[in-house]
Amino acid sequence: MKNKEMTYRFRGPFQSYCHKYVEYKKNIGFQFGDSAFYQLRYMDDFFVKYDLDSPLLTKEMVEDYVAHRGKESDKTQHMRMSLIRQFALFMNRIGFNFYVYPKVLIPIDKKFIPYIFTHEEIEKIIRVVDNLNFIPNSKYYHLIYPMLFRMLYACGLRINEALSLKMKDIDLENGILTITGAKKRTSRLVPMSSSLNFYCRNYVKKMSFTISYEGFYFPSRDGGKYHNTPVYIQFKKFMKKAGIIAEGEIGPRVHDIRHTFAVHALEKMVSEGQDIYCSLPILSTYLGHNCIESTEKYLRLTQEAFNAVINTVKPLYSNVFPEVISNENK
């Protein structure tokens, strides 16, 4: 099996500067994943129609790029606003005079509350992926998804962390994952449960990985890195089949599995009588957060669903966890 990295090419008026922008962002600790490359390439392609003789970004060009399109979500539009602003700032740093989209015009949704799957819903998703049929043109499809979603839920990984795993990062003997594709270029060790480690061993056998195989743990059809876009698409289908969302609903995101892991882990710690003051920093380290405040913001617990956790944490963190008002219409 090949160990192939994806190569990105830019074809628009900023093609030579796009590579410099990527290098700059990486040097300051930004994790430039596949989706970030696609967004940057789309931005570069968008300005081909202006037939520029030299690199230029005017207010009219930027407003054309950030304008709302069809049925796209607000989040998608906001991502374009942020990208074009950051790119313009970079270009100005190296001597250009680009129009910079004002930061105050980029809305921030401060009311976002992640979806927390119930234990029953997680079981339903696992049952769906465990019963996937073999597809001739994607022979690993029915093997990859059961493994991937078990790992996301059992280890609380970000989707790109999981898809970036290579065979050398999976220590089957000791049951430990080495995460190197984390945010801000940090690395961490993630212990697996014995049951997950056992499942990993069987997965390796079913995938027919040889002893010398050093490629991706979740390989694409051509042996490269499995892209996150088909995962997002398939996840929606799995949730519909599991009866979690109806046809036409947007529903939870793949990243909400990470939220769910964090909440379920904290819930388990509390139910076992562990000291929450000691447990929260451990969870923060496991998730790969730089500080405990990141974990606090990440969990976003609701009183209705996890009353036991809130009541236990409240005496120690009365000013840390904000009160969340549930809205049944959302």
C-alpha positions in Angstrom: 0.0 0.0 0.0 1.3 3.5 -0.9 2.2 6.2 1.6 1.2 9.2 -0.5 0.8 12.8 0.6 -1.6 15.0 -1.3 0.0 17.8 -3.4 -1.8 21.1 -3.8 -1.5 23.4 -6.8 -2.8 26.9 -7.2 -3.7 28.3 -10.5 -5.1 31.8 -9.9 -3.5 35.3 -9.8 -2.1 34.7 -6.2 -0.7 31.3 -6.9 2.9 32.0 -6.0 1.8 33.9 -2.8 -0.6 31.2 -1.7 2.3 28.9 -1.0 4.1 31.6 0.9 1.0 32.2 2.9 0.7 28.5 3.8 4.3 28.5 4.9 3.8 31.6 6.9 0.8 30.2 8.7 2.5 27.0 9.5 5.6 28.8 10.9 3.4 30.6 13.4 1.8 27.3 14.5 -1.3 27.2 12.4 -2.4 23.6 11.5 -3.0 23.9 7.7 -5.2 20.9 6.9 -6.9 19.7 3.7 -10.0 21.9 4.2 -7.8 25.0 4.7 -6.0 24.2 1.4 -9.3 23.8 -0.5 -10.6 27.2 0.9 -7.4 28.9 -0.1 -7.4 27.4 -3.6 -11.1 28.4 -4.1 -10.2 31.9 -3.1 -7.3 32.0 -5.6 -9.5 30.5 -8.4 -12.3 33.0 -7.6 -10.2 36.0 -8.7 -9.2 34.5 -12.1 -12.1 36.3 -13.6 -10.6 39.7 -12.9 -7.7 39.0 -15.2 -5.2 40.8 -13.0 -1.8 42.0 -14.4 -0.4 42.1 -10.9 -1.6 41.0 -7.4 -4.4 43.3 -6.3 -7.4 43.3 -3.9 -9.8 46.2 -3.9 -12.8 46.7 -1.7 -15.1 45.8 -4.6 -13.3 42.5 -5.2 -13.3 41.5 -1.6 -17.0 42.3 -1.2 -17.7 40.3 -4.3 -15.8 37.3 -2.8 -17.5 37.5 0.7 -21.0 38.0 -0.6 -23.6 35.4 0.5 -24.2 32.7 -2.1 -27.4 30.7 -2.5 -28.3 28.4 0.3 -24.8 28.4 1.9 -24.7 28.5 5.7 -23.6 31.6 7.6 -20.6 29.7 8.8 -19.3 29.1 5.3 -19.6 32.8 4.4 -17.9 33.8 7.7 -15.0 31.4 6.8 -14.5 33.2 3.5 -14.5 36.6 5.3 -11.9 35.5 7.8 -9.7 33.9 5.1 -9.7 36.9 2.8 -8.9 39.2 5.7 -6.0 37.1 6.9 -4.6 36.7 3.4 -4.8 40.5 2.8 -3.0 41.2 6.1 -0.2 38.8 5.1 0.2 40.3 1.6 0.4 43.8 3.2 3.1 42.6 5.5 5.3 41.7 2.5 4.8 45.0 0.8 1.4 45.1 -1.0 -1.5 47.4 -0.4 -4.6 45.1 -0.3 -8.0 46.1 1.0 -8.4 44.4 4.4 -11.9 43.2 5.2 -12.9 44.8 8.6 -12.9 42.4 11.5 -16.0 44.0 13.0 -18.0 42.8 9.9 -17.2 39.2 10.6 -20.0 37.9 12.9 -19.1 35.5 15.7 -21.7 33.1 17.0 -21.3 33.2 20.8 -24.4 31.3 21.4 -23.3 28.0 19.8 -24.0 25.0 21.9 -22.5 21.6 20.7 -24.7 18.6 20.2 -24.1 15.9 22.9 -25.1 12.5 21.7 -26.7 10.2 24.2 -25.1 6.8 24.9 -28.0 5.2 23.0 -27.4 7.4 20.0 -23.7 6.5 19.9 -24.7 2.8 20.1 -27.1 3.3 17.1 -24.4 4.9 15.0 -22.0 2.1 15.8 -24.6 -0.5 14.8 -25.1 1.3 11.5 -21.4 1.4 10.6 -20.9 -2.2 11.8 -23.4 -3.3 9.1 -22.1 -1.4 6.1 -21.9 -3.5 2.9 -18.7 -4.1 0.9 -18.4 -1.7 -2.0 -16.2 -2.9 -5.0 -14.9 0.5 -5.9 -14.1 1.3 -2.3 -13.0 -2.0 -0.8 -12.0 -0.6 2.6 -15.2 1.5 3.1 -17.0 -1.1 5.4 -13.8 -1.5 7.5 -12.7 2.1 7.9 -15.9 3.6 9.2 -16.5 1.2 12.1 -12.8 1.7 13.2 -12.9 5.5 12.6 -16.0 6.2 14.6 -15.0 4.0 17.5 -11.7 5.9 17.7 -13.3 9.3 17.5 -15.7 8.5 20.3 -13.4 6.4 22.5 -10.4 8.8 22.3 -12.0 12.2 21.7 -9.9 12.9 18.6 -10.4 15.7 16.2 -11.3 14.3 12.8 -8.0 15.5 11.2 -6.0 14.0 14.0 -7.6 10.6 13.3 -7.2 10.8 9.5 -3.6 11.9 9.9 -2.6 8.8 11.9 0.0 6.5 10.3 0.8 2.9 11.2 3.9 4.1 13.2 1.5 6.2 15.4 -0.4 3.1 16.5 1.3 1.2 19.3 -0.7 -2.0 19.4 1.5 -3.6 22.0 0.9 -0.9 24.6 -2.4 0.4 23.3 -1.2 4.0 22.8 -1.8 6.5 20.0 0.7 9.2 19.1 -1.1 12.3 17.9 1.2 14.5 15.8 -1.4 16.3 13.6 -2.9 18.4 16.5 -3.5 22.1 16.7 -0.5 24.4 17.1 1.8 21.6 16.1 1.6 20.0 19.4 1.9 16.2 20.1 0.4 14.0 22.7 0.1 10.4 23.7 -3.5 9.0 24.0 -4.0 5.7 25.8 -6.7 3.4 24.4 -9.0 1.1 26.3 -8.2 -2.6 26.1 -11.4 -3.2 24.0 -10.4 -0.5 21.5 -6.9 -1.8 21.3 -8.3 -5.3 20.6 -10.5 -3.8 17.8 -7.5 -2.1 16.3 -5.6 -5.3 16.2 -8.4 -7.0 14.2 -8.7 -4.0 12.0 -5.0 -4.2 11.0 -5.5 -7.9 10.1 -8.6 -7.2 8.0 -6.9 -4.3 6.2 -4.0 -6.7 5.4 -1.4 -4.3 6.6 2.0 -5.8 6.3 4.7 -5.6 9.0 6.6 -3.1 6.9 3.5 -0.9 6.1 4.1 2.7 7.2 1.2 4.4 5.4 -2.0 5.9 6.7 -4.1 4.0 9.2 -7.2 5.2 7.3 -6.0 5.0 3.7 -7.9 6.4 0.7 -8.5 4.2 -2.4 -5.2 5.3 -3.9 -3.3 4.7 -0.6 -3.1 8.4 0.4 -4.8 10.2 3.3 -8.5 9.6 3.6 -10.2 13.0 3.2 -12.6 14.4 5.8 -15.3 15.5 3.2 -16.6 12.0 2.5 -16.6 11.4 6.3 -18.9 14.4 6.8 -21.2 13.3 4.0 -21.4 9.7 5.2 -21.9 10.7 8.8 -25.1 12.5 7.8 -26.3 9.3 6.1 -25.4 7.2 9.1 -27.4 9.5 11.5 -30.4 9.4 9.2 -30.3 5.6 9.1 -29.9 5.5 12.9 -33.0 7.7 13.2 -31.1 10.5 14.9 -32.0 13.1 12.3 -34.7 13.3 9.6 -34.4 13.9 5.9 -33.5 17.5 5.2 -32.2 18.3 8.7 -28.6 19.6 9.1 -28.1 17.8 12.4 -24.9 17.3 14.5 -21.4 17.5 13.1 -18.6 14.9 13.3 -16.8 17.2 15.7 -19.7 16.8 18.1 -18.5 13.3 18.8 -15.4 14.9 20.4 -17.7 17.1 22.5 -19.6 14.0 23.4 -16.5 12.1 24.5 -15.5 15.0 26.8 -18.9 15.2 28.4 -19.3 11.4 28.8 -15.8 11.2 30.2 -16.5 13.8 32.8 -19.9 12.3 33.6 -18.2 8.9 34.2 -15.5 10.5 36.5 -18.3 12.1 38.6 -20.3 8.9 38.8 -17.2 7.0 40.0 -16.7 9.5 42.8 -13.5 11.0 41.4 -12.3 14.4 42.6 -13.5 16.7 39.8 -10.8 19.2 40.8 -8.2 16.6 39.8 -10.1 15.0 36.9 -10.7 18.1 34.8 -6.9 18.8 34.2 -6.4 15.2 33.3 -9.2 15.4 30.7 -7.8 18.7 29.4 -4.4 17.0 28.8 -6.0 13.9 27.2 -7.9 16.2 24.8 -4.8 18.1 23.9 -5.8 21.5 25.3 -3.1 23.9 26.3 -5.0 25.1 29.4 -7.9 24.0 31.5 -9.9 27.1 30.4 -10.0 25.6 26.9 -11.6 22.4 28.3 -14.1 24.5 30.2 -15.1 26.4 27.1 -15.2 23.2 25.1 -17.5 21.2 27.3 -20.5 23.6 27.3 -22.4 21.4 29.6 -26.2 21.7 29.9 -28.0 21.4 33.2 -30.9 19.5 31.6 -28.8 16.7 30.1 -26.0 16.5 32.7 -27.4 17.7 35.9 -25.2 15.4 38.1 -22.0 16.8 36.5 -23.1 20.4 36.9 -24.1 19.9 40.6 -20.8 18.3 41.4 -18.7 20.9 39.6 -20.7 23.9 40.8 -19.1 24.3 44.3 -15.6 24.2 42.7 -16.2 26.1 39.5 -19.2 28.3 40.3 -17.9 31.1 38.1 -16.4 29.0 35.4 -19.3 27.1 33.8 -21.8 29.6 32.4 -25.5 28.9 32.8 -27.0 27.6 29.6 -30.6 28.3 28.7 -32.0 25.4 26.7 -34.2 26.2 23.7 -36.4 23.4 22.5 -36.9 25.1 19.1 -33.2 25.0 18.2 
